């Protein structure tokens, strides 16, 4: 840990297992800490279900609990941009944006201003290490099945320099046992859902419930222009989707792309999903490009293996060119480049996919 002794560390606690163990580990290691719960969602706070248990656990550990109300800022910086991306026909990743904008952004700033925190700790499964070539670097967590470095790749380097990830070397399977051994019962024992503000991960219902203006129906076309049906709104479909298209065809058809300008959904056989790479924007460099290996490993989805790729500069950012064709990346999602040791080189937003002519 590169944080100097005596630095007050704000430990972000949600009420779940991971953040609770992070709090306990730092307390046992003798760091000066304060537990911080950030309220992001309307109606999320329940004094009996969450507030009192968090205070009791904090008192049990001899740690002060502070609560920050960031609901308005969360709506403005995470939820509203999420909706705007869908309106524009893209597929956003709100969790990856929440980390730089809220958790390691505004939450840390408020903790620093209001009670003098000099660092922030979370229960993410990722590692911060000193590399002889790169200096401080973000690296995949020890538990490959739970690694969350992908979601942290947009956090600026200067923020990571004030971050602590106590669970970076832990396996998820060991967390419950570790808490039980310490006599700690998390107020929220269940795993959190994929996107915290979308009930049951049903983004379609969420968007409809907000009453936002969304693109309507339009043509569903093959890449040669053949119209094969009508779609119900581009925002309802994801790249690679097969089910729910309502098309009777001689072979299974998949969503290949979205032509937002014409409000057309492009479909085709599975072979059409093959992509040669992607162009990205808003690149967050964690290692200077001059120090990158010639071949990097790129993830364009969280639940996807990293694929070898070459890089080149573009007018708006970078392009990753896969050595072997991969499934088409979705504009709006996050692309993360690693080296072979699992060190994050950069994170960026996918602007468009590249594919074979």
N, C-alpha and C positions, 0 to 999 in steps of 0.2 A: 504494500500500500504506500502510495507516494504522498498521502495527506500528512502533514506534520502533526506530531503529537500535540494535544492541547487545542486542536481545531474543533470547533463545535460542528458535529455532523448532524444534519437534519435527515432522519430516516423516514422515508415515505411509507406509511402503513395504510393498507387498504382494508385490513381486517381478515385477509386471507393468510394461508400458511406461509407462503414464501417471504412476504414482507415481515411477518412476525418473527420468523427464524432469523432473518437478516438483523432485525432489532436486537434479538437476544444474543447473537454472536458478537456484535459490536460492543454490547454492554459487557459481555464476559471478557472481551479483549482489553477492557479498560479505557475505551474511548469516551470522550465527552460527547454525549448524544442527546437529541431531543426527538421524540416521536411526532410526526406531522401527518395528519390526515387531511387530504384535500377533497373538498366537496365539489364534484364536477357535474353531477346530474340532479335535475329537479326531483324532489321527493325521495332522493336516495338516502338521506340521513334519517335514521330511526334511533332515538335515544336509548330505548330499551334493548333493541336488537344489536345495535352497533356502538352507540356512544358510550354507554355504561361499561360494556365488556372491554372496549378499548382502554378506557380509563383504568379499569381494574387491572388489566394486564400490564399497563404502563407502570402503575403503582407497585405491582408485584415485582417488576424489574427495577424499580427505583428510578424511573424515567418520567419526565414531564411529557404530557400529551398536549399538542397545540392543534387547533382545527382552523383551516383556511377555507374561506368561501370563494371558490373560483368558478362558480357556475356561469356567470355572465361571460367571463373570458373563455371558458371552454366552448360555449355556444358560438362565440365570435371566431375563435381561432381554429376550432376543430370541426364542429358540427356544420356550420354554415359553408365552409369550403368543401366539405364532403358532399353536401347537397349540390353545390355549384358544379362540381366535377361530374356528377351524374347528369345534370342538366346539359352539360357540354358533351355528353356521350362517352366520357372516360370512366375508368374503374379505379377509384381512389383507395388508398391504404391509410385510414385515419389513425391507426395505432402508431405507425411509423412517423406520422406528422405530429402526433400528440407528444411524443418524447422530446423533440427539440423545442416545440412551442410552449408546452405546459410543464411537464414533469422536470425537465432539466433546463427549462426556460423560466417561465413566470413563477412557478412554485419555488424554485431555488432562489429567484430574485426576492420574492416576498419573505422567504425564510431568512435570507441574509439581512434584509432591511428591518424586519420586525423583531428578530431575536438573535441576530449576529451569527447566523450559521455561515461557515466557511466552506462547507462541502455538503453534498447530498448523496444518500445511499438508497438503493432500491433492491428489490428481490429479483432482479433480472438474472437469468442464467447466461452470463457473459463474463469475460475476463479482461482486466486492464493490466498489462504487463510492460516491463521495460525491455525493449529489443535493442541489441547493439547497433543495428543498422537504422532502425526507425525511431528510436526513443520510445516514449510512451505510446502504446498501441492498444487498440481494441481487438480482442481475439474471441473466437468461438468459445462457448462454455464447454466445460469438461463433459457434460452430459449431451451427447450428440442429438438425442431424441427431444431435448428441451431447449437447445441453444436458441438464444434470443438476440444474438448480435445483429441479425438481419433487421430487427425493429429499432436498433440503436444506431444504424449506419448514417442517419441524417443528423445526428447530434454533433454540433461543431466540436472540433478538437479542444478549444479552450474551455468548453463545458465539461468534457470528459476528464480534463485535468483536475477537476474538482469533484469527480464522481467516485463512488465506492460500490462494488458489486460483491458483497460477502458470499453469495452463492455460486460464484463463477466456477469453483472447483467441486461443487456438490452434484450429486445425482438426485433427481427429483424423487426417486423412490425412497430415499433416505430421510426426507424432510419430515414426514408424519411421525416417524419413530423418534427423530431428534426432538421434536416438540413435546411428544409424550414423555420422554425422559426428563424434560425440564418442567413438566407439569403445566404446560401451556396449551390452552384450548382456543383455537382461532374462532372469532365470532362468526366468520363466514367460511365454514369448512369446505364448501363445494368450490370447484374450479370456476373461475370467472369465464363468461362467455367471450366469444371471439372479439366482438366489438361491443364495448360496455354500454353504449347508449342505444343499441338496437336489440329489442326483445326477441329472443329465440333466433337471432341472426337473420331475421327476415327483413332485409333492407327494402324490399318492395313495399311491404306494409308500412314501414317507417316513413318512406318518402310520400306515400299516399296520405298517411295520417297528418303530415305537415301541410298538406294542401298546396304544395309548390307546383309551379307550372312546369310540366315535363313534356318532352317531345312526344307527339302522337304517332299513330300508325303510318306505315309507309311500305314501299316495295321490299320484298325479300328476293334477292337476285343471286344467280351464279356469277362467277367472275367474268364470264363472257357476256354478261348483260341479260341472260335469260331470266325472266321473272318467273319464280316458282311459287309465289305466295305473298302474303301480307304479314308484316310484323306488327306487334301491338305497342311499339315504342322502344327505341334503341336501349333505353335505360333498363329494360327488363331482361336483357340478354348479356351473356359474358362470352368472351372468346373461348373457343373450344367446346362450347355447350352443344350437346346433341339432343337431349330430351326436351320436349315441350315446344318444338318448332312447328308441329302440325303439318308436316310436308310428307306426301306420299311420293317416293322417288325410287328409282331402280337400285339405289345403294344408300346407306346411311349418310346423312348430311350433317355438317357441323357449322357453327358460327366461325367464320374466318376473319371478319373485320366489320367495322362500322364506318359508313360514309356519312359523316355528320352533315356535310354541306347539302347532300341530296336526301338526307334522312332515309338512307337505304341500308339494309342489313345484308351483308355479303355472306353467302353460305357455299359449301362445297364438300367434296369427299375429304376423308381424314388426311390424305396425302397433302392437301392444301394447307394444313396447319404447320407444315415444316417452315421454319424460319432460319435465316442465315445470321440474324443478330438483331440489334435494336439501337436506336439513337436515344440519348438521354440528355436531360437538362437539369439545372439547379444542382450541379455536382457538389457534394460535400467531401472534399479531399481530406482524408485522415493520414495519408502518406503522400508526399510529393510524387507526381507522376514520373519524374526522372529516376526515382528509386524503384519503380515497379518492375517486376520481371516481364519478359517479353510476352509470355502467355499467362493470363490471369484466369481465375475461376469465378464465374458469374452466376448469381442466382437472380431470377426474375420473378420468382414466387417463393413464399416462405416454405411451403411443403414441396420443395423441389430440390434435387441435387444440383450442385454448382457445376456448370459446364465450362470447359476450356475455351478461351476466346482471346483474340488479338484486340488491341485498342487503337483508335485513331482520333485525333481532334476534329471537331466540327465547328461551325460558326456559333452554335448555341450550347455546345458542351462536348460530349464524347459519343463515339459509336463503339459498340462491342460487336465484333464479328466472330461468331461461333466457328470452331474448327469442324464441328459436325452439326448438321441441322437439329434444331430444338423446336419444341412447341412454341407457337407465336406468343411473344410477350404482349401484355395488355397495357395500352397507354393509360397513364395515371398510376400504375403500380410502381413499386420500387425495385431498382436493380442494384445489387451489391456486388462489388468486386473484392475477392480474397486472393491471398497468395496461398501456396501449398501448405503453409504452416497454420492456416486458419486466421491469419491477421487480416482485418478489414482495411482495404486500401481506399475505398470510397463508396459512398451511397449516392443515388441519384433518382430522379423521377423519369420514368419511361415516356418519351415523347411519341415514338412510333416504332413499330416492328419493321424489320427488313426481311425480305423473302426472295426465294428463287424466281427468276423471271420465267 
